[in-house]
Amino acid sequence: MFLAELDALRVVARCSCGCASIDFIEDRSGPMAVIADFGLRRSDGVPGGVFLFTHGGQLAGLDVYSFGDPIPRVPEPEALDAAPPQIMAKNRETGMARPLCPYPQAAEYKGSGDLKDAANWHCAAPK
């Protein structure tokens, strides 16, 4: 679907941290959307991932992220998992914790247990 657009894209930015993420652009308007999200673990076990996003229905970028040192090149497809690693976020002031969910999913309460405990929440598709 997007392969026909590749010739019209140009790289306009690289991530300043030194990772392999790039932004590319073509003249367009409309909303941004994540169309693919894959998890990975570096050889040292540090989690990270790759996601592909569109803007106005056209390819707009490839983001490569790590929860440690930057990943310097785009990983081979064999290194990617279909699901990104589960990351938990915690508010230091309130103690509330939730899973960070891949778009368009959102954290949903399982129905029992402490509302502040991330173990009582899961990622779910919008209803």
VEXVO-39838 format. One record per residue: residue in three letters; y, x, z of N, C-alpha, C in turn. Coordinates in steps of 0.05 Angstrom, whole numbers, always signed. Each point is the difference from the previous one (the first is absolute). Example, Ala and Ser with C-alpha at 12.3 -4.5 7.8 and 13.67 -1.06 7.14 Angstrom:
<rs>
<"ALA",<-114,+264,+156>,<+24,-18,+0>,<+24,+18,+0>> <"SER",<+21,-7,-14>,<+24,+16,+1>,<+22,-15,+14>> 
</rs>
This chain:
<rs>
<"MET",<-24,+16,+0>,<+24,-16,+0>,<+25,+17,+0>> <"PHE",<+1,+21,+17>,<+24,+17,+2>,<+0,+25,-18>> <"LEU",<-23,+6,-12>,<-2,+25,-15>,<+20,+1,-23>> <"ALA",<+6,-23,-12>,<+19,-1,-22>,<+28,+9,+8>> <"GLU",<+6,-2,+26>,<+27,+7,+10>,<+3,+30,+5>> <"LEU",<-21,+15,+1>,<+2,+28,+8>,<+19,+17,-17>> <"ASP",<+0,-5,-26>,<+18,+16,-17>,<+29,-6,+5>> <"ALA",<+7,-23,+11>,<+28,-7,+5>,<+10,+8,+27>> <"LEU",<-18,+10,+18>,<+8,+7,+27>,<+9,+29,+1>> <"ARG",<+18,+5,+19>,<+9,+27,+5>,<+1,+5,+30>> <"VAL",<-8,+23,+9>,<+1,+7,+29>,<+29,+4,+7>> <"VAL",<+10,-14,+21>,<+28,+2,+8>,<+3,+13,+28>> <"ALA",<-22,+2,+15>,<+2,+13,+26>,<-28,+8,+10>> <"ARG",<+0,+20,+17>,<-24,+8,+15>,<+7,-2,+29>> <"CYS",<-20,-5,+16>,<+5,-2,+29>,<+10,+27,+11>> <"SER",<+20,-2,+18>,<+12,+25,+10>,<-18,+15,+20>> <"CYS",<-22,-13,+9>,<-17,+14,+20>,<-19,+19,-14>> <"GLY",<-3,-1,-26>,<-17,+19,-14>,<-27,-12,-7>> <"CYS",<-4,-26,+6>,<-26,-13,-7>,<+0,-7,-30>> <"ALA",<-21,-11,-9>,<-4,-6,-28>,<+13,-26,-10>> <"SER",<+14,-14,+17>,<+12,-26,-8>,<+22,+4,-20>> <"ILE",<+1,-18,-20>,<+20,+1,-21>,<+11,-28,-4>> <"ASP",<+25,-2,-9>,<+12,-25,-9>,<+5,+2,-29>> <"PHE",<-8,-20,-15>,<+7,-1,-28>,<+13,-26,-7>> <"ILE",<+15,-1,-22>,<+17,-23,-5>,<+1,-7,-30>> <"GLU",<+4,-25,-5>,<+7,-10,-26>,<+20,-22,+6>> <"ASP",<+18,-6,-18>,<+21,-20,+4>,<-14,-27,+6>> <"ARG",<+4,-11,+24>,<-12,-26,+7>,<+14,-12,+24>> <"SER",<-6,-25,+5>,<+10,-14,+24>,<-22,-17,+11>> <"GLY",<+2,-8,+25>,<-20,-17,+13>,<-10,+13,+26>> <"PRO",<-18,-14,+13>,<-10,+9,+26>,<-20,+23,-2>> <"MET",<-2,+15,+22>,<-19,+22,+2>,<-26,-11,+13>> <"ALA",<-23,+9,-9>,<-25,-9,+11>,<-20,+23,+0>> <"VAL",<-16,+2,+22>,<-22,+19,+1>,<-24,-13,-14>> <"ILE",<-11,+15,-20>,<-23,-12,-15>,<-26,+14,+7>> <"ALA",<+0,+23,+13>,<-24,+14,+8>,<+6,+16,+24>> <"ASP",<-19,+1,+19>,<+4,+15,+25>,<-28,+11,+7>> <"PHE",<-2,+27,+1>,<-25,+13,+6>,<+4,+19,+23>> <"GLY",<-20,+1,+18>,<+0,+19,+22>,<-15,+25,-7>> <"LEU",<+6,+22,+14>,<-14,+25,-3>,<+1,+15,+25>> <"ARG",<-17,+20,+3>,<+1,+19,+22>,<-1,+28,-13>> <"ARG",<+19,+16,+9>,<+1,+27,-9>,<-25,+15,+10>> <"SER",<-5,+24,-10>,<-23,+15,+9>,<+1,+7,+29>> <"ASP",<+24,+0,+12>,<+2,+5,+29>,<-1,-25,+17>> <"GLY",<-6,-23,-14>,<-3,-26,+14>,<+25,-17,+4>> <"VAL",<+23,+11,-8>,<+25,-15,+4>,<+1,-23,-20>> <"PRO",<+6,-25,+9>,<+1,-22,-18>,<+25,-1,-17>> <"GLY",<-2,-13,-23>,<+22,-3,-18>,<-7,-21,-20>> <"GLY",<+14,+0,-23>,<-7,-20,-20>,<+18,+3,-25>> <"VAL",<-5,-18,-18>,<+14,-1,-26>,<+6,-29,-5>> <"PHE",<+24,-7,-8>,<+5,-27,-10>,<+16,+1,-26>> <"LEU",<-5,-19,-17>,<+14,-3,-25>,<+16,-25,+1>> <"PHE",<+25,+2,-9>,<+17,-24,+1>,<+14,-6,-26>> <"THR",<+8,-25,-3>,<+15,-9,-24>,<+28,-9,+9>> <"HIS",<+17,-1,-20>,<+27,-11,+4>,<+6,-17,-24>> <"GLY",<+5,-26,+4>,<+5,-18,-22>,<-24,-3,-18>> <"GLY",<-25,+3,+12>,<-24,-4,-15>,<-9,+25,-16>> <"GLN",<+14,+22,+3>,<-7,+25,-15>,<-5,+22,+20>> <"LEU",<-17,+19,-7>,<-5,+23,+17>,<+26,+13,+9>> <"ALA",<+1,+7,+26>,<+25,+12,+10>,<-5,+25,+17>> <"GLY",<-24,+4,+11>,<-4,+24,+16>,<-28,+2,+11>> <"LEU",<-6,+24,+8>,<-26,+7,+12>,<+8,+15,+26>> <"ASP",<-8,-10,+22>,<+6,+12,+26>,<-25,+12,+12>> <"VAL",<+1,+26,+7>,<-22,+13,+13>,<+10,+8,+28>> <"TYR",<-14,-10,+21>,<+10,+5,+27>,<-22,+11,+18>> <"SER",<+9,+13,+21>,<-18,+12,+19>,<+12,-2,+28>> <"PHE",<-16,-2,+20>,<+9,-1,+28>,<-2,+28,+11>> <"GLY",<+9,+20,-14>,<-1,+28,+7>,<+16,+14,-21>> <"ASP",<-8,+24,-8>,<+13,+15,-21>,<-2,-15,-26>> <"PRO",<+21,+3,-18>,<-1,-14,-25>,<-24,+7,-17>> <"ILE",<-9,-18,-17>,<-21,+4,-19>,<+13,+10,-25>> <"PRO",<-4,+25,-9>,<+16,+12,-21>,<-7,-9,-29>> <"ARG",<-23,-14,-3>,<-6,-9,-27>,<-14,-27,+2>> <"VAL",<+0,-15,-22>,<-14,-26,+0>,<-30,+4,+3>> <"PRO",<-12,-13,+19>,<-29,+3,+5>,<-17,-10,-23>> <"GLU",<-23,+12,-3>,<-20,-10,-20>,<-9,-28,+8>> <"PRO",<-6,-17,-19>,<-8,-28,+6>,<-24,-1,+19>> <"GLU",<-18,+19,-1>,<-24,+0,+17>,<+8,+3,+30>> <"ALA",<+24,+11,+6>,<+8,+4,+27>,<+12,-25,+13>> <"LEU",<+5,-21,-16>,<+13,-24,+9>,<-20,-21,+10>> <"ASP",<+7,-14,+21>,<-16,-22,+10>,<+14,-26,-10>> <"ALA",<-16,-21,-2>,<+12,-26,-8>,<+19,-11,+21>> <"ALA",<-3,+7,+25>,<+17,-10,+21>,<+14,+23,+13>> <"PRO",<+26,-3,+5>,<+15,+22,+14>,<-10,+1,+29>> <"PRO",<+5,+23,+13>,<-8,+2,+28>,<+16,-19,+17>> <"GLN",<-12,-11,+21>,<+14,-19,+18>,<+19,+16,+18>> <"ILE",<+26,-7,-2>,<+21,+14,+16>,<+11,-21,+19>> <"MET",<+3,+8,+25>,<+11,-18,+21>,<+28,+9,+6>> <"ALA",<+18,-20,+4>,<+28,+6,+7>,<+4,-12,+28>> <"LYS",<+16,+14,+16>,<+6,-10,+27>,<+30,+3,+6>> <"ASN",<+11,-22,+10>,<+28,+0,+8>,<+2,+13,+28>> <"ARG",<+15,+21,+2>,<+1,+15,+26>,<+14,-16,+21>> <"GLU",<+19,-17,-7>,<+14,-16,+20>,<-16,-23,+11>> <"THR",<-14,-15,-17>,<-14,-24,+8>,<-30,+5,+6>> <"GLY",<-11,+22,-12>,<-28,+5,+3>,<-17,-15,-20>> <"MET",<+13,-17,-17>,<-14,-16,-19>,<-12,+18,-22>> <"ALA",<-25,-4,-8>,<-13,+16,-21>,<-12,-19,-21>> <"ARG",<+1,+9,-24>,<-11,-15,-23>,<-11,+19,-21>> <"PRO",<-19,-9,-15>,<-9,+16,-23>,<+22,-1,-22>> <"LEU",<+4,+22,-14>,<+17,+0,-24>,<-18,-7,-23>> <"CYS",<+7,-21,-15>,<-18,-11,-20>,<+10,+6,-28>> <"PRO",<-18,+4,-19>,<+8,+4,-28>,<+12,-26,-11>> <"TYR",<+21,+2,-15>,<+13,-23,-12>,<-20,-14,-19>> <"PRO",<-2,-26,-1>,<+17,-20,+13>,<-12,-10,+26>> <"GLN",<-20,+14,+11>,<-11,-9,+26>,<+20,+3,+23>> <"ALA",<-5,-14,+21>,<+16,+2,+24>,<-17,-2,+25>> <"ALA",<+10,+11,+22>,<-16,-1,+25>,<-2,-29,+9>> <"GLU",<-25,-8,+8>,<-6,-27,+9>,<-15,+2,+26>> <"TYR",<+9,-17,+20>,<-13,+0,+26>,<-28,-12,-2>> <"LYS",<-19,+12,+13>,<-28,-10,-2>,<-5,-25,+17>> <"GLY",<+19,-7,+17>,<-2,-25,+15>,<-7,+3,+29>> <"SER",<-6,+24,+9>,<-5,+4,+29>,<+7,+29,+8>> <"GLY",<+5,+3,+25>,<+7,+27,+10>,<+30,+4,+2>> <"ASP",<+7,+23,+11>,<+28,+8,+4>,<+14,+2,-27>> <"LEU",<+23,-14,-2>,<+16,+1,-25>,<+11,+28,-6>> <"LYS",<+3,+16,+21>,<+11,+27,-4>,<-21,+20,-9>> <"ASP",<-26,-6,+1>,<-22,+18,-6>,<-7,-2,-30>> <"ALA",<+3,+22,-15>,<-6,+1,-28>,<-29,-8,-7>> <"ALA",<-18,+4,+19>,<-28,-8,-4>,<-4,-30,-4>> <"ASN",<+20,-15,+8>,<-2,-30,-2>,<+14,-10,-25>> <"TRP",<+6,+18,-19>,<+13,-7,-25>,<-16,+12,-23>> <"HIS",<+2,-12,-23>,<-13,+11,-24>,<+18,-5,-24>> <"CYS",<-5,+13,-22>,<+15,-4,-24>,<-12,-23,-16>> <"ALA",<+17,-18,-9>,<-10,-24,-15>,<+19,-6,-23>> <"ALA",<-12,-12,-21>,<+16,-8,-23>,<+18,-23,+7>> <"PRO",<+23,-2,-13>,<+19,-22,+6>,<-13,-27,-5>> <"LYS",<+7,-20,+16>,<-11,-27,-3>,<+18,-17,-17>> 
</rs>
